[in-house]
Amino acid sequence: MAIAGKERPQLTPLLSNDALLRLERMRLLPRRRLTSRSRGEHLAGRTGTSTEFCDYRDYSPGDDVRFVDWNIFARLNRPFLKLYHQEEEMNLVVLLDASASMGFEGKLELAKRLAAGFGIMGLYGTERVSTYMLNGNGPAQALAPCRGRASMHRLFAAIEPVAADGSVPAEVAVDEVMKLHTGRGIAVILSDFFTFGDFERSFNRLFGTGLEVFGLQILGPGEIDPEVHGDLRFVDSETAGMLDISSAGDLLGIYQEHRRAYAEQLATLCRQRSGRFESVSSAATADWVLFDLLRRKGWVR
């Protein structure tokens, strides 16, 4: 009589085991090859000493004769040097907005699942992965730079307990992160991007540091298509500021125009810096975002 095998225990409540298996085979697709000089497994934009052939160039006195193509020399009686891609290290910096405004309609829950998904792709892709939580009084490094599948449980332990709290504007927290981070690669920002400030300075700092911005805006269904009418009092979840509005239904058109214009502004800021931007609803599943949307948009393969 056959004995049924035991099911493998769930590794994390953030993602199913099946999703983790799929993520192990997926890789991030930056628009540019922004790598650090530390040795790694990503092809840099310049030549180096890996095993993957890149091009030829004329031999110059002082070049290493080990890289001379002697077959071409025998045919042409002229030395040519073989060039190879430089394999270097790429950083993946996950910036998870956990301010108070993310605590509504499941926004933070989806953001945490996506943060884990990006982190798994980075660890299995040999990226140097670090995570920062943007909440409380400022950014907190939840996961110091690490790499490899052995760091998977550290990634989960850093993300799982995160709760929405604090009122530090996300763009201010990003600026503070840039004082701590070194290395080129990709910066994934998971946020609702609700702020009275301007993200242009933050995106400039990320871009200037050599980080390609992957901005993923997460909004609640009530923020995308609010159903309001009559007289209302709005209370800011982070500053406790209040705003009384009469005939709120009449303002919905203005609100929708502003919301769409703001998303387009963020997308333009990312595109101008060779980055990417998408806006999703917190009602969406992490599996749909990771395995459908981001594949179609060319963020991952």
C-alpha positions in Angstrom: 0.0 0.0 0.0 1.4 3.4 -1.0 1.9 6.0 1.7 1.0 9.5 0.8 4.0 11.8 1.0 4.0 14.7 3.4 3.4 18.2 1.9 6.3 20.5 2.0 5.8 23.1 4.8 5.0 26.6 3.7 8.2 28.6 3.7 6.6 32.0 4.2 3.0 33.3 4.5 3.9 36.0 1.9 4.0 33.6 -1.1 3.0 30.1 -1.9 5.7 27.4 -2.4 4.6 27.1 -6.0 5.1 30.9 -6.5 8.6 30.6 -5.0 9.5 27.8 -7.4 8.4 30.0 -10.3 10.3 33.0 -9.0 13.5 31.0 -8.7 13.6 30.7 -12.5 12.7 34.4 -13.2 15.2 37.2 -13.6 15.0 41.0 -13.6 15.4 42.9 -16.8 17.0 46.3 -16.4 17.0 48.7 -19.3 20.7 49.4 -18.8 23.5 47.2 -17.5 24.3 49.1 -14.3 26.8 46.9 -12.4 29.3 47.6 -9.7 33.0 46.7 -10.1 32.9 43.8 -7.7 33.0 40.5 -9.5 29.6 38.9 -10.2 27.6 37.2 -12.9 26.1 40.1 -14.8 27.4 41.4 -18.1 28.7 44.9 -17.8 28.9 47.5 -20.5 32.7 47.2 -20.9 35.0 44.4 -21.8 36.7 42.2 -19.3 37.9 38.6 -18.6 34.9 36.4 -18.5 34.5 33.3 -20.8 31.8 35.0 -23.1 33.4 36.4 -26.3 32.6 40.0 -27.1 34.7 41.3 -30.0 38.1 41.7 -31.6 40.5 44.6 -31.6 44.0 45.3 -32.9 46.9 44.1 -30.7 48.8 46.9 -29.0 52.3 46.5 -27.4 51.8 45.6 -23.8 48.6 43.6 -24.3 48.4 40.2 -22.7 49.4 37.7 -25.5 47.2 35.0 -23.9 44.2 36.8 -25.6 45.7 36.9 -29.1 43.7 34.9 -31.6 46.5 32.8 -33.1 44.2 31.3 -35.8 43.6 34.7 -37.3 47.3 35.6 -36.9 48.2 32.5 -38.9 45.8 33.5 -41.7 46.4 37.2 -41.9 49.9 37.5 -40.3 48.4 40.2 -38.1 47.7 40.0 -34.4 44.1 40.6 -33.1 43.1 40.5 -29.5 40.0 38.7 -28.3 37.7 40.7 -26.0 35.3 39.2 -23.4 32.4 40.6 -21.5 33.2 41.8 -18.0 31.1 40.0 -15.5 30.2 42.2 -12.5 27.9 42.5 -9.6 24.4 44.1 -9.8 22.7 45.5 -6.7 18.9 45.1 -6.1 17.7 47.6 -3.5 14.0 47.1 -2.4 12.4 50.2 -0.9 9.2 49.2 0.9 7.0 52.1 1.9 5.4 51.2 5.3 4.2 54.6 6.3 0.7 54.9 7.8 -1.0 55.6 4.5 0.0 52.1 3.3 -2.1 50.5 6.1 -5.4 50.7 4.2 -7.2 48.3 1.8 -4.4 45.8 1.8 -1.8 48.0 0.2 1.0 47.1 2.5 0.2 43.4 2.3 0.5 43.4 -1.4 3.7 45.5 -1.2 5.3 43.0 1.2 4.4 40.1 -1.1 5.9 41.9 -4.1 9.0 42.9 -2.1 9.5 39.2 -1.3 9.0 38.3 -5.0 11.6 40.8 -6.2 14.0 39.7 -3.5 13.8 36.0 -4.5 14.5 36.9 -8.1 17.5 38.9 -7.0 18.9 36.2 -4.7 18.6 33.5 -7.2 19.9 35.8 -9.9 23.1 36.4 -7.8 22.2 40.0 -7.3 23.4 41.7 -4.1 20.0 42.2 -2.4 19.2 44.7 0.3 15.9 46.0 1.7 14.8 49.2 3.4 11.6 49.9 5.2 10.4 53.5 4.8 8.4 54.1 8.0 8.6 55.4 11.6 11.1 58.2 11.9 12.9 57.4 8.7 14.4 54.5 6.7 15.5 51.3 8.4 17.7 48.8 6.7 15.8 45.5 7.3 18.2 43.3 5.2 21.8 44.1 4.9 23.3 43.4 1.4 23.4 39.7 0.8 23.2 37.2 -2.1 22.4 33.6 -2.8 19.5 31.2 -1.9 20.9 30.8 1.6 19.7 34.3 2.4 16.1 33.6 1.5 15.0 33.1 5.1 16.7 36.3 6.1 14.7 38.1 3.4 11.4 36.7 4.7 12.3 37.5 8.3 13.0 41.1 7.3 9.7 41.6 5.5 7.0 39.5 7.3 6.8 41.6 10.5 6.7 45.0 8.8 3.6 47.1 9.9 2.3 50.4 8.6 3.4 53.3 10.8 4.9 56.7 10.7 4.6 59.9 8.8 8.0 60.5 7.2 7.4 61.4 3.5 8.5 58.6 1.2 10.7 60.9 -0.9 12.5 62.1 2.3 13.1 58.5 3.4 14.5 57.6 -0.1 17.0 60.5 0.2 18.1 59.1 3.6 18.6 55.6 2.1 20.9 57.1 -0.5 23.2 58.2 2.3 23.6 54.6 3.3 23.6 52.7 0.1 26.5 52.1 -2.3 26.5 50.2 -5.6 24.9 50.3 -9.0 21.9 48.3 -10.2 18.1 48.5 -9.7 16.0 50.2 -7.0 12.5 48.9 -6.6 10.1 51.4 -4.9 6.9 49.9 -3.6 4.7 52.7 -2.5 1.4 54.6 -2.9 3.6 57.7 -3.6 1.1 59.8 -1.5 3.1 62.8 -0.5 3.0 66.6 -0.6 6.6 66.6 -1.7 8.3 66.0 -5.1 9.9 62.7 -6.1 12.0 64.3 -8.8 14.9 65.0 -6.4 14.7 61.4 -5.1 14.7 59.9 -8.6 17.6 62.1 -9.5 19.6 60.8 -6.6 18.8 57.2 -7.4 19.7 57.7 -11.0 22.9 59.7 -10.2 24.0 56.8 -7.9 23.7 54.4 -10.8 20.3 52.8 -9.8 17.6 52.2 -12.3 14.2 53.0 -10.8 11.4 50.4 -10.9 8.5 52.4 -9.4 5.4 50.3 -8.5 2.5 52.4 -7.2 -0.1 50.5 -5.1 -3.5 52.1 -4.6 -6.5 50.8 -2.8 -9.8 50.2 -4.8 -11.3 53.1 -2.9 -8.5 55.3 -3.9 -8.8 54.3 -7.6 -12.6 54.6 -7.8 -14.0 56.2 -4.6 -17.7 56.1 -3.9 -18.4 59.3 -1.9 -21.2 61.7 -1.7 -22.6 64.5 0.6 -20.5 66.3 3.2 -17.4 64.6 4.4 -14.4 65.2 6.7 -11.1 63.7 5.5 -8.4 63.0 8.1 -4.8 62.5 6.9 -3.6 59.1 8.4 0.0 60.4 8.7 -0.3 64.1 9.7 -3.8 64.0 11.3 -4.7 67.0 9.3 -8.4 67.5 8.6 -10.3 68.8 5.5 -14.1 69.4 5.4 -15.7 69.0 2.0 -19.3 69.7 0.9 -20.8 67.8 -2.0 -17.9 65.5 -2.3 -19.5 63.7 -5.3 -19.0 66.8 -7.4 -15.3 66.7 -6.9 -14.7 63.1 -8.1 -14.0 64.2 -11.6 -11.3 66.6 -10.4 -9.9 63.9 -8.2 -9.7 61.4 -11.0 -7.9 63.9 -13.3 -5.4 64.7 -10.6 -4.8 61.0 -9.8 -4.2 60.0 -13.4 -2.0 63.1 -14.0 0.1 62.3 -10.9 0.6 58.7 -12.1 1.7 60.0 -15.5 4.1 62.5 -13.9 5.7 59.7 -11.9 5.9 57.5 -15.0 7.5 60.3 -17.0 10.1 60.9 -14.2 11.0 57.2 -14.3 11.2 57.0 -18.1 13.4 60.1 -18.4 15.9 58.3 -16.1 15.7 55.0 -18.1 13.4 53.5 -15.4 10.0 51.9 -15.3 6.7 52.7 -13.6 3.3 50.9 -13.2 0.3 51.6 -11.0 -1.7 48.6 -9.7 -4.7 48.0 -7.4 -4.2 46.4 -4.0 -7.1 44.1 -5.0 -4.8 42.4 -7.5 -2.9 39.3 -6.5 0.8 39.2 -6.1 0.9 36.2 -8.6 -0.9 38.2 -11.3 1.5 41.2 -10.8 4.7 39.1 -10.8 3.8 36.4 -13.4 1.5 38.3 -15.7 1.8 42.1 -15.6 5.5 42.5 -15.1 6.3 39.9 -17.7 4.1 41.6 -20.3 5.7 45.0 -19.4 9.2 43.6 -19.8 10.3 44.1 -16.1 11.2 40.4 -15.8 11.6 37.3 -17.9 
